[in-house]
Amino acid sequence: METRAAPKQYHRYRIEDFDLSQLLAMLERIDFPHDPARVKETFESLPRNVNTRGEKRSDITLDLLSDEVRAELILAAERYGYTL
């Protein structure tokens, strides 16, 4: 992705690190007209646990992947700041 975006600004972040300051910076970066107070009000009204609710499945594991795919996934995760 960074290579394809080389002539343009590129900003990578971990979604769990996404906060109001990240959102406001993005809106500024793309020159999107906005009222920071309204953005803050809207942002703070949204649930922060959308992808953390519900029961997790223990039957879906990395062992289901081939060794090659698992290794690629682990490398990609590390590159983006995650551990598996």
C-alpha positions in Angstrom: 0.0 0.0 0.0 2.7 2.5 0.9 4.5 1.8 -2.4 1.3 2.6 -4.4 0.7 5.7 -2.3 4.3 6.9 -2.6 3.6 10.2 -4.5 0.7 10.9 -2.1 0.5 11.4 1.7 0.1 8.1 3.5 -1.1 7.6 7.0 -1.3 4.2 8.7 -2.8 3.6 12.1 -4.1 0.7 14.1 -7.9 0.9 14.3 -7.8 0.4 18.1 -5.7 3.5 18.3 -8.2 5.5 16.3 -9.5 8.4 18.4 -10.9 11.9 18.0 -7.5 13.4 17.3 -6.9 10.9 14.5 -10.3 11.7 13.0 -9.8 15.4 13.1 -6.4 15.1 11.6 -7.8 13.1 8.7 -10.5 15.6 8.1 -7.9 18.4 8.0 -5.6 16.4 5.8 -8.3 16.0 3.1 -9.6 19.5 3.5 -13.0 18.3 4.5 -15.1 21.1 5.9 -16.2 20.3 9.4 -17.1 21.8 12.8 -14.7 20.2 15.3 -17.3 20.5 18.1 -19.9 18.6 16.1 -17.3 16.0 15.0 -16.4 15.5 18.7 -20.1 15.2 19.7 -20.8 12.6 17.1 -17.6 10.7 17.7 -18.2 10.5 21.4 -21.8 9.3 20.9 -20.6 6.2 19.0 -20.0 2.8 20.8 -16.4 2.0 21.2 -16.8 -1.8 21.5 -18.5 -2.6 18.2 -16.0 -5.3 17.3 -15.5 -6.6 20.8 -19.0 -7.7 21.7 -20.3 -11.2 21.5 -18.8 -14.5 22.2 -15.5 -15.4 20.6 -15.2 -18.7 18.7 -12.5 -21.0 20.1 -12.8 -23.4 17.1 -11.3 -20.9 14.7 -7.5 -20.9 15.2 -4.4 -20.3 13.2 -3.9 -24.0 13.0 -6.6 -24.1 10.3 -4.3 -22.3 8.0 -1.5 -23.8 5.9 2.0 -23.2 7.2 2.7 -20.8 4.4 -0.5 -18.7 4.9 0.0 -18.7 8.7 3.6 -17.4 8.3 2.4 -14.7 5.9 -0.4 -13.7 8.3 2.0 -13.5 11.2 4.4 -11.3 9.2 1.6 -9.0 8.1 0.4 -8.7 11.7 3.8 -7.8 13.0 4.3 -5.3 10.3 1.1 -3.5 11.4 1.9 -3.7 15.1 -0.1 -6.8 16.1 0.9 -10.1 17.6 -0.9 -13.4 16.9 
